[in-house]
Amino acid sequence: DPFFNKHNSRDDAFKDPFVNKNNDDPIKESGSFFGECKFNPSGICQSFHQTVGLSSQTVGLYNFWIGYLILVGCCLILSAIYAIFMRSKFSYLTYVIKWHVGIFLVNITVWFWVSCLVFNAICQGSVFCGYYFFAIPITVVCFVLIVLDLFFSPEAKYFKNQKEAEETSMFLERMKAAKPHISVNIACYHYETRTRRNSNGNRTRTVEKITFRDSRAFPIDSFSDETQVPSKIDSTGVTLFHISESINAGDPYSAQAFNQFKNRFVAANSHRDQAMHTNIELSVPGFMEPRVMTVNGKPPWWANRIWFYILSFFNASIVLRIMLRTSSTSFSILLLKKYFVDPTIHRTYDFDTGLAGPSVVNNFIMTPQQGHGQPQQGHGQPHQAQPQTQQAQAQ
């Protein structure tokens, strides 16, 4: 029939692109390269498309990006409520809020996009359908962040250094009895201009060239420890210790003696190059980890190291982290040490040249301080009586 044939060709242009007369063949939407979609029309994939698709021209899987944005918005609202609660009830835990919120968003992102990518694979969809290609690097980055979290998160550091209550008490006693270590580190250097030839011509850059490194420990005669530790560690629960250290001179003469030591060490090596980096290192021998978790016997599930790593692997550790912070006792301990130098002892050093020339420190030429490179005659005498009294009190 000529009339039928005429209108039949017109109706073909308005056919539903998602209606397939042959269910054995997949449906393919052609368009832009990133918008290309290919699905099996039967089963859950077609049902999902028909119920979730926003229009007859939109495949349901396109809407996952909208769903992800809605999910992130809801998570941010929950995170804001959590932050307000933690700041009001546990103000000393403010510094972990950002970490908890971050790992929570990472966990949600992994669960969402892994599920979407699996569903997309079941439906035989292209990775370019609905811009799914961009979900792959997002998921990879989240997995990298999860691995880093297992090493650098505050909770991971506590689980890494988990001790019994008695062992923690002995550790704190050793830290109180440990003698502080003070050293001066130097690195002599100069700048070099290097030229590299490429297609655009010569390219020059200036680099720092270190030619010499050295270190010397500052000798002290005595020290005092003013660290305050709990009189008794709770042996029935979980206790989290955050330990920091502070090492200072115990009197003005000791502080001046260290400055003289540093300046003489710098002056003895100032001839080695054009400039010098200096670094003062203060430490307590044996003090390695600033975070210690103390347990006695079998810990609860939220303080169990195995559960922490299992839940972290499956991106479900946020509840454990919150329980660890809110159900345990926390202490902040400052290892406070003061060192003293005996003013009656005259010292010489293997690096001492006896020269009082200018020294180069951090690119600045510094003139020597008073008494630099010389025995402290007269200059140290007014400080002699006071350090002896303070030293006796410290002992």
C-alpha positions in Angstrom: 0.0 0.0 0.0 1.7 3.3 -1.0 0.0 5.2 1.8 1.1 2.7 4.4 4.7 2.7 3.1 4.8 6.4 3.2 3.8 6.8 6.8 5.7 3.7 7.9 9.0 5.3 7.1 8.0 8.4 9.0 7.0 6.4 12.1 10.4 4.7 12.1 12.0 7.9 13.0 10.0 8.1 16.3 10.6 4.6 17.5 11.6 4.2 21.2 15.3 3.7 21.0 15.1 1.4 24.1 12.5 -1.0 22.5 14.2 -4.0 21.0 12.1 -6.5 19.1 14.8 -9.1 19.4 15.7 -9.6 23.1 18.8 -11.6 22.1 20.6 -8.6 20.8 22.0 -5.9 23.1 20.8 -2.3 22.8 23.4 0.2 21.9 22.9 4.0 22.1 25.1 5.8 19.8 26.2 9.4 20.3 29.3 10.9 21.7 32.2 8.6 22.5 31.8 9.1 26.3 28.0 8.8 26.2 28.0 5.4 24.4 26.0 2.9 26.3 25.3 -0.8 25.7 22.9 -2.9 27.7 21.1 -6.2 27.8 17.4 -5.2 27.6 16.1 -8.1 29.6 16.2 -8.7 33.4 17.4 -6.3 36.1 19.3 -4.0 33.8 16.2 -3.1 31.7 14.0 -2.9 34.9 16.5 -0.5 36.4 16.6 1.6 33.3 12.8 1.8 33.2 12.4 2.7 36.9 15.4 5.0 37.4 15.8 6.6 34.0 14.7 10.3 34.1 13.3 10.2 30.6 12.9 7.9 27.6 16.1 9.3 26.2 18.1 8.7 29.4 19.7 5.4 30.6 19.3 4.7 34.3 23.0 4.4 34.8 23.5 8.0 33.9 21.8 8.9 37.1 24.4 7.4 39.4 26.4 10.7 39.3 23.3 12.5 40.6 22.9 9.8 43.2 26.5 10.1 44.3 26.2 13.9 44.8 23.1 13.4 46.9 24.9 10.7 48.9 27.9 13.0 49.5 25.5 15.8 50.6 23.8 13.6 53.1 27.2 12.4 54.4 28.4 16.0 54.9 25.3 16.7 56.9 26.0 13.7 59.2 29.6 14.8 59.4 28.6 18.2 60.6 26.4 16.7 63.3 29.2 14.4 64.3 31.7 17.3 64.5 29.4 19.4 66.7 28.8 16.5 69.0 32.5 15.7 69.3 33.5 19.3 70.0 30.9 19.7 72.7 31.4 16.3 74.5 35.1 15.5 73.7 36.8 18.9 73.0 40.3 17.3 73.3 39.5 15.2 70.3 39.0 18.1 67.9 42.1 17.2 65.9 40.8 13.8 64.8 37.4 15.1 63.5 38.8 16.0 60.1 40.5 12.6 59.8 37.3 10.8 60.7 35.2 12.8 58.3 37.8 12.3 55.5 38.0 8.5 55.9 34.1 8.3 56.2 33.8 10.1 52.8 36.4 7.8 51.3 34.7 4.7 52.6 31.3 5.8 51.2 32.9 6.7 47.9 34.5 3.2 47.6 31.3 1.4 48.5 29.2 3.4 46.0 31.5 3.3 43.0 32.6 -0.3 43.4 28.9 -1.3 43.5 28.1 0.8 40.5 31.1 -0.5 38.5 30.1 -4.1 39.3 26.5 -3.4 38.2 27.7 -1.8 35.0 29.8 -4.8 34.2 26.8 -7.2 34.9 24.8 -5.1 32.5 27.6 -5.3 29.9 27.9 -1.6 29.8 30.8 0.3 28.4 33.1 2.1 30.8 32.4 5.2 28.8 28.6 4.9 29.5 27.4 7.7 31.7 31.0 9.0 32.1 31.8 5.9 34.1 35.4 6.2 33.1 35.9 9.0 35.6 34.7 6.7 38.5 37.6 4.4 37.9 40.5 6.9 38.9 38.3 8.2 41.8 38.0 4.6 43.2 41.8 4.0 42.7 42.7 7.2 44.5 40.4 6.2 47.4 42.1 2.8 47.7 45.5 4.5 47.8 44.2 6.8 50.6 42.9 3.7 52.5 46.4 2.1 52.4 48.0 5.3 53.6 45.4 5.5 56.4 46.5 2.1 57.7 50.0 3.6 58.3 49.5 7.3 59.1 46.1 7.7 60.8 46.1 8.5 64.5 44.2 5.2 65.3 46.6 3.2 63.2 49.5 4.6 65.2 47.8 3.6 68.5 47.2 0.0 67.2 50.8 -0.2 66.0 52.1 0.6 69.5 49.8 -1.4 71.8 51.1 -2.4 75.2 50.0 -4.0 78.4 49.4 -1.7 81.4 52.5 -3.0 83.3 54.6 -2.7 80.1 53.5 0.9 79.6 54.4 1.8 83.2 57.9 0.5 82.8 58.2 2.4 79.4 57.2 5.7 81.1 59.7 5.1 83.9 62.5 4.5 81.4 61.6 7.7 79.6 61.7 9.6 82.8 65.2 8.2 83.6 66.6 8.7 80.1 69.3 11.3 79.6 68.4 13.9 77.0 70.4 14.1 73.8 71.3 17.4 72.2 73.3 17.6 68.9 74.1 20.2 66.2 73.9 19.0 62.6 75.5 21.0 59.8 75.4 20.8 56.0 77.8 23.0 53.9 76.7 23.8 50.4 76.8 26.2 47.5 74.6 26.9 44.4 75.4 25.6 41.0 73.9 26.6 37.6 73.2 23.7 35.3 72.4 24.0 31.6 70.3 21.5 29.7 69.8 21.5 26.0 66.4 20.7 24.5 64.4 21.4 21.4 63.6 24.9 22.5 67.2 25.8 23.2 69.3 25.9 26.4 67.5 25.7 29.7 69.3 26.7 32.9 68.4 26.0 36.5 70.1 26.7 39.9 70.5 23.8 42.3 71.9 23.4 45.8 75.0 21.3 46.0 75.8 19.9 49.5 79.5 19.1 49.8 79.9 18.3 53.5 77.8 17.1 56.5 78.8 16.6 60.1 77.2 16.4 63.5 78.4 16.8 67.1 76.7 15.9 70.4 76.6 18.6 73.1 78.0 17.3 76.4 75.9 17.9 79.5 76.8 17.2 83.1 73.4 16.6 84.6 69.7 16.9 84.0 66.4 17.0 85.8 63.1 15.4 84.7 59.8 17.2 85.5 57.5 14.8 83.6 54.1 14.4 85.1 52.6 10.8 84.6 49.5 9.2 86.0 50.0 7.7 89.4 48.2 4.6 88.4 47.2 3.3 84.9 43.7 1.9 84.6 44.2 -1.9 84.3 40.6 -2.6 83.5 40.0 -0.5 80.5 41.8 1.0 77.5 44.0 4.0 77.9 45.4 6.2 75.1 48.6 8.1 75.7 49.8 11.0 73.5 53.4 11.7 74.5 55.5 14.7 73.4 58.9 15.9 74.5 60.4 19.2 75.6 64.2 19.7 76.3 65.5 23.0 77.5 68.5 24.5 79.4 68.0 24.5 83.1 69.7 27.8 83.7 71.1 30.8 81.8 74.7 29.5 81.9 73.7 26.2 80.4 71.9 27.9 77.6 74.9 30.2 76.9 77.2 27.2 76.9 75.1 25.5 74.3 75.1 28.6 72.1 78.9 28.9 72.4 79.2 25.2 71.5 77.0 25.7 68.4 78.9 28.8 67.3 82.3 27.3 67.7 81.2 24.2 65.7 79.8 26.3 62.9 83.0 28.5 62.9 85.2 25.4 62.7 83.5 24.3 59.5 82.6 27.7 57.8 85.6 27.4 55.5 84.3 24.2 53.8 81.9 26.0 51.5 80.0 29.2 50.7 77.0 28.6 53.0 75.7 26.3 55.7 72.5 24.8 57.0 72.3 24.2 60.8 69.9 22.0 62.6 69.5 21.4 66.4 68.3 18.0 67.3 66.8 17.4 70.7 65.7 13.9 71.6 65.1 11.4 74.4 66.8 8.0 73.6 64.3 5.2 73.4 61.4 7.5 72.6 60.1 6.5 69.2 56.3 6.5 69.0 54.3 9.5 70.4 51.1 7.4 70.7 50.7 4.4 73.0 47.6 2.3 73.6 47.4 0.5 77.0 45.2 -2.6 77.4 45.0 -5.3 80.1 44.1 -8.8 79.0 41.7 -9.3 76.1 40.7 -5.9 74.7 37.1 -5.1 73.6 36.4 -5.5 69.9 36.8 -1.8 69.2 40.4 -1.9 70.7 41.3 -5.1 68.9 44.1 -4.7 66.3 42.8 -7.5 64.0 39.3 -6.0 63.9 40.7 -2.6 63.0 42.6 -3.9 60.0 39.8 -6.1 58.8 37.2 -3.3 59.0 39.6 -0.9 57.4 40.1 -3.3 54.5 36.4 -3.5 54.0 36.0 0.3 54.4 33.8 -0.1 57.5 36.0 1.1 60.3 34.5 4.4 61.2 32.3 3.0 64.0 35.4 1.3 65.5 37.3 4.6 65.4 34.5 6.5 67.1 34.2 3.8 69.8 37.9 3.8 70.4 38.0 7.6 70.9 34.8 7.9 73.1 35.1 4.7 75.2 38.7 4.9 76.2 40.6 7.1 78.7 43.0 9.6 77.1 46.2 11.2 78.6 48.6 13.8 77.2 52.1 13.4 78.7 54.9 15.9 78.2 58.4 14.6 78.7 59.9 17.7 80.2 63.7 17.6 80.6 66.2 20.3 81.6 69.9 19.9 81.1 72.7 21.6 83.1 76.4 22.3 82.4 79.0 22.6 85.2 80.6 26.1 84.9 83.7 24.9 86.7 84.7 22.5 83.9 86.6 23.9 81.0 86.0 22.0 77.8 87.8 21.7 74.5 86.4 20.0 71.4 88.0 18.1 68.6 86.6 20.6 66.1 87.8 23.7 68.0 90.3 25.8 66.0 90.5 28.7 68.4 89.6 31.0 65.6 87.1 33.8 66.1 86.4 34.6 62.4 82.9 35.1 61.0 80.6 32.1 60.5 78.1 31.4 57.8 74.7 30.2 58.9 71.7 29.7 56.6 73.2 32.0 53.9 73.8 34.9 56.4 77.3 35.8 57.5 77.2 36.1 61.3 79.9 37.8 63.4 81.1 35.7 66.4 79.3 36.1 69.7 81.1 37.4 72.8 83.7 34.9 73.9 83.3 32.9 70.7 86.2 30.5 70.3 87.7 31.4 73.6 87.7 30.1 77.1 85.0 31.7 79.2 87.1 33.8 81.6 85.2 36.5 83.4 82.2 36.2 81.1 81.1 33.0 82.7 82.0 34.0 86.3 78.8 36.0 87.2 76.7 32.9 86.3 78.8 30.5 88.4 77.0 30.6 91.8 73.4 30.4 90.4 73.9 27.3 88.3 75.5 25.4 91.1 72.4 26.1 93.4 70.0 25.1 90.7 72.0 22.0 89.8 72.0 20.9 93.4 68.2 21.3 93.6 67.8 19.3 90.4 69.8 16.5 91.8 
